[in-house]
Amino acid sequence: MSDQTADQTKAGMVFAICAYTMWGIAPMYFKLLSSIPAAEILMHRVIWSAVVLCILIVGLKHIAKVKAAVASPKVLITLLLAGLLLVVNWLVFIWAVNNDYILEASLGYYINPLINVFLGRLFLGEVLRPLQKVAVGIALIGVLVLIVNYGRLPWISLTVAISFSIYGLLRKQVKVESMPGLFIETLMMLPAAIIYWLWFAEVSNDFVANSTSMNVLLISAGIVTTAPLLCFTAAARRLRYSTLGFFQYIGPSIMFCLATFLYNEPLSTARLLAFIFVWSALALFTYDSFRAYKNERRLKKVVAPV
């Protein structure tokens, strides 16, 4: 591994840790907006994210990169699909948090890294090691436990996990830096958000009638949204997709603690059993990833020229 590659990997790890930590504490922010419908919160996320990103794009002189990305129809289509997946992920997550389903959302983000491994194998040619296959199978058992006990698909968990996994896959493949890419995604969603604000929003649309604290919270959606996403997309471009999943447990672990100890969500036997299966799968995945990393380092030392 060259020094440049090693530096890229280290930077990717730092970005990943920052992204998942910020996502982990995000429910605390959205709980402050629980009186507002999820669709309106989503509207504000899009609008104020566009404002924050516009300031950053101009201030950091990334306009040329935005123009280059917009000039490619393939890039635009990919970013449009990524943006739609992001909106789905945001909407379901906000609704889950404000309707006391943080545990189900956290389970989705626990499942996410294992879906990353599967997608990495399917679309990026990343080989699944035997223990990784076992880990995916164990996680699948955990999902089946919920289906059997509740008699329905855990749609919140699966929607959150699958939408974000595919979003990350698309962003990894498109040749656009994190900030310009996110800016373009947000701009594509902006017209719909503005239309919703003007004609459909009812609770938070009037900034004159809102309290100052409420307006500050709504505008802060731009920072709450863009900061972790910029870190995530920066990490996705520097790390193997399956490696990126290694850090995924940070966010849902924080969410799990918040849901259980701060917001007192019920942890039923079925939920706990599902979590145990998924935690076991992640433990196996982590062990396998660490072992593979150590073997790779040892092999490179052996073949390195003296």
N, C-alpha and C positions, 0 to 999 in steps of 0.2 A: 504494500500500500504506500503510495507516494505521500510526501508531506502535504501536498495540496489536497489530495483526497482525504487524508486524515483530518485536516482542518475543516473541510467541508462536512465530514461526518460529525465532528465535535459540534460545529455550529448547528447542524441539523438536530442534534440531541438537545441542545439548549433551547432551540425554537420549539421543539416538541414538548418539552417539560413546561415551558411558559404557556403554550397554547392549552394544554390539557388541564393545567392548574386553574387558569382563568375560566375555562368551561365548567370546571368542577364547582366553583363558587357562584356561577351565574344564576342558579335558582334563587339565591338570596336577593339578587337584583329584581328578578321577575316577580317574586312574591310581593315586592313593594308596589307592583302594578296590578295586583290581582283584581282590582275593581274595574279594570279595563278589559274588554273582550280581546281574545288572542289575536284576531285578525287586525284589530287596530294597533296592537303592540307591534305586530309584524310590519304594518304600514310604516310606523315610526322607525323601526329598525332599518328599513330600506331607505327612507328619505334622509335620515340623519347620517346613515353610513355613506350615502352618496355625497353629502356635504363634507364630511370628514375626509373622505378619500379624494375629493376634488382639491381640497386645501393641500393635502399631502402630495398629490400628483404635480400640482403647480409649484409648490414650495421646493420639492426635491427634483424638479425638472425632469419628470418622467413622461412629458407630453409626447415626445418623439416615439417612445415605446408603445404608448397607447395608439398612436397613429399607425405604427407598423403592425400591431395586432389587428386593428380594425380593417386594414387593407387585405387581410387573408380571410376569405369566406369560410374556410375550414376551421380556422381558429374561432371565428364568430359563432359558428354553429355549435362547436364544442362548448364554448363559454355560455351560450344560451341554455344548452342542456344542463350544464353544471349549475347555472343560476336557478333553474327551475327545481332541481333537486335540493338546492340549498333552501329555497323558499318552503318546500315541503317539510324539510327537516326542522327549520325554524318554527313553523306553524305548529307542528305536532309537539315539539318540545315545550313551547310556551304554553300550549293548552294543557299538557301533562303536568307541568309545574303548578299552574294556577288552579288545577282541579285535583290536586293531591295525589298525583301519580308519579312522583319523583322516583320512587323505587323502580317502577316499570321503565322509566326513561334511563335510569342508571343501568338496568339490566341490558337495555339496548346497546349502550356504549361499552358494556363488558363484552357483548357478543361481537361488536364491531371489529376488533382486531383479528378475530378468527375468520370473519368474512373477508377481511383484507388479505389474509393468507390465501384463501380460496380464490379470490379474484386475481391476486398476483400470479397464481399458478395458471389460471384460465386465460388471462389476457397478456401477461408480461413474461410468461415462460419461466417464472421462478419455481424451482423444483420443491415440491413438498416432501420433507423428510418423514420417515415413518412415525415419529412421535408427534409431528405436526398433524398428521392424518388422524391419529388417535385423539389429539386435543380437540380437533374439529368435531369428531364423533361424540366426545363427551359433552361438549357444549350443546350439540343437537339433542342429546338426551335431556338436558336441562330444559330446553324449549318444549320438548314433548311432554315433560312432567307438567308444565303449566297448561298445555293444551288439554291433557287428560283431566286435570283437576278442575279447570275452569270451563271446560267444554267449548272453548273458543281459542282462536289464535291470539297470542299476546301482541296485538297489532301495533301498540305503541312501541314496544321494544323492537319489533321487526322493522317497522317503518323508519324509526330513528337509525337503526344499525345499517340497513340496506341503503337508504338514501345517502347517508354520509360516506359509506364505503365507496359507492359508485361515484360520488362527487370527488372524493380524493383520487380515485383512479383516473377520472377525466382530467383533473388538474395536474396530475403527474405527467400525463402524456402530451398535453398541449404545451407548445413552446412559447410561453408567456411568463414573465416574472410575476411574483405573487401580487404585488400592489396594482400594477396595471390590469392584470387579469381580474382581480376582485372588483376594480373600478368599473370595468366593462360589464361584468356580470350585474353589478348593482344598477348601472345605467339602464340596462335592458329591462329591469324590473321596475324602474322609477315611474314610467308613465302609468302603469297599473296602480301603483301606490298613490300617486297624486290624484288619480280619478277616484279612488276609494276615499281619500281624505275629503275631497270636495263634495261628493254626492252620497256617501254611504256611512262615513264615520259619525257617531253620535255622542260618544262619551268624552273623547279627548280632542276633538277637532278645533275647539275654540280656545286658543292660547290666552285670550283676554279673560275668559271666564275661569280658566284653570288657576289653581294656586301656584305660587312661584316654585314651591318644592316639586309639584307635579310636572311643571314645564321643564325643570332641570333634569328630573328623572327621564322624561321622554327624550329630551335632546341627548342625554348621556347614552341612549341606545346606540348612537353612532359609534362611540368609543367601545362600549361593551361588545358590540358586534365585530368591529373591524380589527381590534387588537389581537384577539385569539386567532381569527381567521388568517390574518397576515402571517402570524407565527406558524400556523399549521401549514399553509401553502409553501412557506419558505422551508419548513422541515421536509415536506413531501418531495420537494425538488432535490434535496440533499441526501435523503436516506432511501434505502430499499423499501419497497412498499410493505413487505412483511415485517421489516425491522421497525417501521413507523408504528405498527400495531403494538409493539412491545411497550410503548409509553402510554397506550390508550387507557390502561387501568387507573391512571392517576385521577382523571376526571370523574369516572363513575364511582370510585372509592370515596371521594369527597362528597359526591351526591348521595351515596348510600348513607354516610354518616349524618349528613344534614337531614335526610328524610326520616331516619330512624330516631335520632337523638334530639334534633331541633324542632322538627315539624310533626313528630310522633305519628308517622304513617304506620298502619298495621303491617307487621311482618308475619304473614300467615305461614303455616307449615309448608304449603306448596311453593310459595315464593322463596322461602329459605332454602328448600331443597333444590330449587332451580338455581339459586345463587351458588350453592355448594358445588353443583356440577360445573357451572361456568367458572367458578374460582379454581376448581381442580384442573379444568382445561387450561386456564391461563397459567397456573403454576407449572404444568407440564410443558406448555409452550415456552415459558420463560426459561426453564431449565434447559430445554433443547436448544433454544437460541443462544444461551450463554455457552453451552458445551460446543456448539458449532463455531462460535466466535473464537473460543480458546483454541480449537483444533486448527482453524484457519490461520491464526497468528503463529501457532507453533510450526505449521507447514511452511509458511513464508519465511520464517527464520532459518529453516533447514535448507531451503532452496536459494536463499539470498546469497549473492556472491560475496566472497571474503574481501 
